[in-house]
Amino acid sequence: MGTSTLSRFQRGALAQLVNEGNKSYQVMADALGVAKATISYELDRVKPYDPELAQQDADRKRRNC
C-alpha cells in the first residue's frame, strides 16, 4: 500500500474516526484503505482536524501543481 490522496468522503470518515478517539494511525489507515503515512500527512494538514479545511487545502495545492 502506497501513499494516496483522500477523497472528500474519506476525509469525513477520518474526522469521525478521530472524534471517536484512541485509534492508532494504522487502525485508521486500515479502515480507510490507505497507508499509515497518508493518515499522518492528512492529520498534519489542519490542526485540529477539520475535513472541510483539509479538502480546501488539498484542492488549493492540486490547483497550484
N, C-alpha and C positions, 0 to 999 in steps of 0.2 A: 504494500500500500504506500503510495507516494503522497506528497502534499497535494492539496487541491483547493479550489475556491468553494466557499459555501454558497448555497442558494439562499434566497430570502426565507424560504420555508425552513431550511436547516438552521439559519440564524435564530429564528423564532423558537425552534426546538432546543437549540443550545441555551437560549435565555431561560427556558423552562427548566432545563437540567441544572443550570447554575443556581436558579432560585430554590430548587429542591435541596441543594447543599450537599456537602460531604461526598462528592463524586470526584474521582480522580480524572485527570485528563484522558487517561486510557479508557476508562469506562464511558466517558462522553464521546470519545472518538469512535469506539466500537458501536455505540448507539446510533451515531450519525453516518457510519461507514466511511470515515475519513482517517487520516493519520493523526497521531497524537500531536505532531508538530503543527498541524493545521489548527487544532484547538488552542494550542499555546499562542500562536500568532494572532488568532481571532480574538482571544480574551485580552491580549495586549493592545489590540486596536483601539478600544474605548474602555475607559475605567471610570465608574463602574459600568459593567457591560450593558449596552443598550443595542438591541438588534437593528433598530432603525438607523441609529447613528453609525453603526458599523457598516450597514448597507450603503449609506450615503458616502462614507469614506472609501469603500471599495469601488463604488461607481465613479467617484472622482478620480481615484488612482487609475482605473481602467481607461477613462477618457484621456488621461494625460500620457498614456503609453505611446 
